[in-house]
Amino acid sequence: MSYPFDLQPTLEGPTLVVRPLVADDLEPLVAAASDPEIWALHPEPTRWQREVFTTGFFVGALASGSAFTVVHRESGAVIGSSRYYEYEAESNSIFVGYTFLTRAYWGGATNGELKQLMLDYAFRHVEAVQFHIGPENWRSRRAVEKIGGAFVREEVVTRNDREERRVVYRIVRG
């Protein structure tokens, strides 16, 4: 799909550098994603496994042309990933998702900084940002609510020949 703006800028905050994902990021991201606890509430709870992560996440992220590697500025460590996807011209919105961070960066300001960087950039180009979240993933749901996300709907989609429930949250440019 063609997008009306660059979906892989480099975004810089006080503690993070969010840069375009490249093929050389595979090993650092495999290491960052290898903790089963990261994926415990996720619809794909085995994503911590190298093969599942590589074929089910990384290959798609690289092909998307809209994925990021999240780097901790001070240490230079790769601590996660996120991406833009599903730009909707008719609603002038885009989704942010496929986000994960290593557990060392849970519960503090890191996720908020990451999302704020992505929101600030997106709101230069769209009216709304949306998020798909597994309905039982209360940790992610609370995190999105904390940054102003409002529940929109629950939906069922078919992925990999199986039905998957998810909820949609939305933040409108203010």
C-alpha positions as CSV (number, residue, x, y, z in Angstrom):
1,M,0.0,0.0,0.0
2,S,1.1,3.5,-0.7
3,Y,1.0,6.0,2.1
4,P,0.7,9.8,1.8
5,F,3.6,10.3,4.3
6,D,6.8,8.7,5.4
7,L,6.0,5.8,7.8
8,Q,9.6,5.3,9.0
9,P,11.1,8.6,10.2
10,T,13.6,8.5,13.0
11,L,11.9,9.8,16.2
12,E,14.0,11.0,19.1
13,G,12.9,11.5,22.7
14,P,14.7,12.1,26.0
15,T,15.5,8.4,26.5
16,L,14.6,6.7,23.2
17,V,15.7,6.7,19.6
18,V,12.9,5.1,17.5
19,R,14.5,4.3,14.1
20,P,13.5,2.4,11.0
21,L,13.8,-1.4,11.5
22,V,16.5,-3.0,9.2
23,A,17.5,-6.6,8.6
24,D,20.5,-6.3,10.9
25,D,18.1,-5.7,13.8
26,L,17.1,-9.4,13.8
27,E,19.4,-10.7,16.4
28,P,19.0,-7.8,18.9
29,L,15.2,-8.0,18.5
30,V,15.2,-11.8,18.9
31,A,17.1,-11.3,22.2
32,A,14.7,-8.5,23.3
33,A,11.6,-10.6,22.4
34,S,12.8,-13.9,24.0
35,D,11.1,-13.4,27.3
36,P,7.9,-15.5,27.5
37,E,6.4,-13.0,30.0
38,I,6.3,-10.3,27.3
39,W,3.9,-12.4,25.3
40,A,1.9,-14.0,28.1
41,L,-1.2,-11.8,27.5
42,H,-0.8,-11.6,23.7
43,P,-2.9,-13.4,21.1
44,E,0.3,-15.1,20.0
45,P,1.8,-16.2,23.3
46,T,4.6,-18.2,21.7
47,R,6.1,-15.2,19.9
48,W,9.0,-15.4,22.3
49,Q,10.3,-18.5,20.4
50,R,12.9,-17.6,17.8
51,E,11.1,-19.3,14.8
52,V,7.7,-17.8,15.7
53,F,9.2,-14.4,16.2
54,T,11.3,-14.5,13.1
55,T,8.7,-15.8,10.7
56,G,5.6,-14.4,12.3
57,F,6.8,-11.0,13.4
58,F,10.2,-9.9,12.1
59,V,9.7,-10.8,8.4
60,G,6.3,-9.0,8.4
61,A,7.8,-6.0,10.2
62,L,10.6,-5.7,7.7
63,A,8.3,-6.1,4.7
64,S,5.8,-3.5,6.1
65,G,8.1,-0.6,5.5
66,S,6.6,1.0,8.6
67,A,8.3,-0.8,11.5
68,F,10.7,0.6,14.1
69,T,13.5,-0.6,16.3
70,V,13.3,1.0,19.8
71,V,16.7,1.9,21.2
72,H,17.5,3.1,24.7
73,R,19.5,6.3,24.1
74,E,21.9,6.0,27.0
75,S,22.9,2.4,26.7
76,G,22.4,1.9,23.0
77,A,20.4,-1.3,23.7
78,V,17.6,-2.5,21.5
79,I,14.6,-2.7,23.8
80,G,11.7,-3.3,21.5
81,S,9.8,-2.5,18.4
82,S,6.6,-0.9,17.1
83,R,5.0,0.1,13.8
84,Y,2.4,2.1,11.9
85,Y,-0.1,0.1,9.8
86,E,-3.5,0.1,8.1
87,Y,-3.7,3.8,7.1
88,E,-7.4,4.5,6.4
89,A,-7.8,7.4,4.0
90,E,-11.6,7.6,4.5
91,S,-11.3,8.1,8.3
92,N,-7.9,9.9,8.0
93,S,-6.4,7.5,10.6
94,I,-3.6,5.0,11.1
95,F,-3.0,2.2,13.5
96,V,0.0,1.9,15.9
97,G,0.8,-1.5,17.1
98,Y,3.0,-4.6,17.1
99,T,4.6,-2.9,20.0
100,F,6.7,-4.7,22.6
101,L,9.3,-3.6,25.1
102,T,11.6,-5.6,27.3
103,R,10.3,-6.0,30.8
104,A,13.1,-3.8,32.2
105,Y,11.2,-0.9,30.6
106,W,7.7,-1.8,31.8
107,G,5.8,0.3,34.3
108,G,7.8,3.5,33.9
109,A,7.7,6.2,31.4
110,T,9.3,4.3,28.4
111,N,6.0,3.1,26.8
112,G,4.5,6.5,27.2
113,E,7.5,8.2,25.6
114,L,7.4,5.7,22.7
115,K,3.7,6.1,22.1
116,Q,3.9,9.9,22.4
117,L,6.7,10.1,19.8
118,M,4.6,8.0,17.4
119,L,1.4,10.0,18.2
120,D,3.1,13.3,17.7
121,Y,4.5,12.3,14.3
122,A,1.2,10.7,13.2
123,F,-0.9,13.7,14.2
124,R,1.1,15.8,11.8
125,H,-0.6,13.7,9.0
126,V,-3.8,12.1,10.3
127,E,-6.8,13.0,12.5
128,A,-6.8,9.8,14.6
129,V,-4.6,7.0,15.7
130,Q,-6.1,3.6,16.5
131,F,-4.8,0.5,18.3
132,H,-5.7,-3.2,18.1
133,I,-5.3,-5.0,21.4
134,G,-6.2,-8.5,22.5
135,P,-9.3,-8.2,24.7
136,E,-7.6,-10.0,27.6
137,N,-4.4,-8.0,27.4
138,W,-5.3,-5.6,30.3
139,R,-1.8,-4.4,30.6
140,S,-1.8,-3.0,27.1
141,R,-5.4,-1.8,27.4
142,R,-4.5,0.2,30.5
143,A,-1.4,1.6,28.9
144,V,-3.4,2.9,25.9
145,E,-6.1,4.3,28.2
146,K,-3.3,6.1,30.2
147,I,-2.3,8.0,27.1
148,G,-5.9,9.0,26.2
149,G,-7.1,6.0,24.2
150,A,-10.9,5.5,24.2
151,F,-12.5,2.1,23.6
152,V,-14.3,2.0,20.2
153,R,-15.4,-1.6,19.6
154,E,-14.6,-5.3,19.9
155,E,-14.2,-7.2,16.6
156,V,-13.4,-10.7,15.4
157,V,-10.9,-11.2,12.5
158,T,-9.5,-14.3,10.8
159,R,-5.8,-14.6,10.9
160,N,-3.8,-17.7,10.0
161,D,-7.0,-19.6,9.5
162,R,-8.3,-18.9,13.0
163,E,-10.6,-16.4,14.5
164,E,-9.1,-13.8,16.7
165,R,-10.9,-11.4,19.0
166,R,-9.5,-7.9,19.5
167,V,-10.6,-4.5,20.7
168,V,-10.0,-1.2,19.1
169,Y,-9.0,2.0,20.9
170,R,-8.8,5.4,19.3
171,I,-7.1,8.7,20.1
172,V,-8.2,11.8,18.1
173,R,-5.9,14.7,17.4
174,G,-6.6,17.4,20.0
